[in-house]
Amino acid sequence: MVLAEDLRQAVIQQAIQGRLTKQLQTDSSVDVLLKEIAQEKAKFIHINKRKAEPKLAPYDENDIPFEIPTNWRWCQLGDIISYQNGYAFKSSDMSKGGNGYPVVKSQNLMTLKVVIKDGNDRIECPDEKMLSCQIRKNDLLMCLSSQSSNPEPLGKTAIYELDEPALLNQRVLKMTLMKLDMLYYIFYVINSAYFHYDVSHKGDGSAQSNLKLEHVREMLIPIPPIEEQQRIVDKINEIMLKIDEYEKIEKELEALKKEFPTNMKDALLQAAMQGKLTEQLESDSSVDELLEAIEQEKEELIAQKKIKKEKAIPDIEEEEIPFDIPENWRWVRLGNVGTLTRGNGIKRNEVTELGFPCVRYGELYTTYKTKFDIAVSHTSQEIFNKSQKVHTNDILMALTGENNFDIALALVYLGEEVIAMGGDLTRWSNHHMNPLYLVYVMNSSYAIHKKSEMAKGDIIVHISNDKLATILLPIPPIEEQNRIVERLEALLPLCEDLRKM
């Protein structure tokens, strides 16, 4: 998280400026410490038969980035370490997850430790040159390169704390400290924002995708007495634990912030369906009379052969009712309050830029809105004439989706012209109720879960008209439907505004 990481960097910066802990007169001399390090380094290079390292470019007072206590000293990183570059292993040298020496790459460098993963490349029979790049416990490993798309690993440094021997890959630098007591203090300095920025921007001032070895070695390091280094490390560790706890809270708050608009929308729709979003008025008309009018109209349309007689829909059992609704509302099945008509297949090669308007499953799916007010495509008169049509205030639902929760998402067609309807779509016609109320119900969490339970398929899922027809809907009086829609139309845009914040 951004704020937690800012706090970590602020703590480290205060620490390496001597502002986090007390300076004690009893502390040992840094000058003596640096002389001992120089002697240890000369001995280390001799024993390990290393070549003499190039001399460091001198620095002057103008190079010093900030003030430090008077008993501290500035030195260059190359003064207190011995370094070694990694080996350019070939893919043919390595095996995945086998036996042998693990090859440490930049992706193995985590926040503090080097982590060997199960699938790490390994070398079973390393030759002498490969073994010369062996990593030992307490070596510091630094990533020297990164991709422009992800600069984060550049300069990232971790401590090799494992007993298992490993080999170092190219573009990772091994740094061996001459005084192990300084390990964790130097680790924090190298992972400070000051160090990262100064090394990566040294020279022309612009960030590099590859760190230059001489820039790393020349980097100025503030060195306190060895006792003060330990106090700094202890204090940083203590504070970092608290920051880690804060980060957990920060992540939880961020997740809540992301989830809140969706949760708020779901809560609004649920409240609306339970009659808790608006006031119930005694002057509202009867839902029973509304349902009788719908049933009478369906019978007339069947008699006129404008629609087919539908399969019998089962009665509602008491145990099916998912939640309480006001006394003047009624539970009905979707198929009782409208007519479901599946569309005809309109093939891709039958879609044209000009001609008669049509809408296909893919267009509906990718342009999902509550109000769908324009036709996306066109087709020929022949295809148009033989296709099912969508009229103003019809509700469209997709019968196919990529997962259970996308299936049968509903929208209302508010356009004035008649449009042809393609396959994998169904039209839900009902002219006695507010279609937007029905759309809100069908797009609520309650209805989405019901539809997902009924859908079939793995990668692509499907639902039938017969299944949709059995879904329970809470139906209020028409006046209450209108009040609910008006209220939701005012509140739901606020959820979208929150989502964009």
Summary of the structure (lengths in Angstrom):
residues: 501
radius of gyration: 35.4
end to end distance: 16.8
largest distance: 106.1
contacts: 1498
relative contact order: 0.10
helix: 41%
strand: 19%
